[in-house]
Amino acid sequence: MMGGIKYENESTLARHRLHVVYSSKLDERKEMRTNQRLRVIVYTLAVLLLSISIWYGFKFGSGAR
């Protein structure tokens, strides 16, 4: 019985921590919405540059051999 009560208290404590973290994340999310488009553009540019560099590496690497 004692273990079950302890587990119940730990789960409610974990839920409370999750709620506190989630509420702080909501404040960050408002700022993230403004930066999200910029972040998406940066990520797509990074992926494009990476894929182009890999493609050039394969093209000239296989051509040199």
Secondary structure, DSSP 8 states (H G I E B T S, - for coil): -HHHHHHHHHHHHHHHHHHHHHHHHHHHHHHHHHHHHHHHHHHHHHHHHHHHHHHHHHHHHHHH-
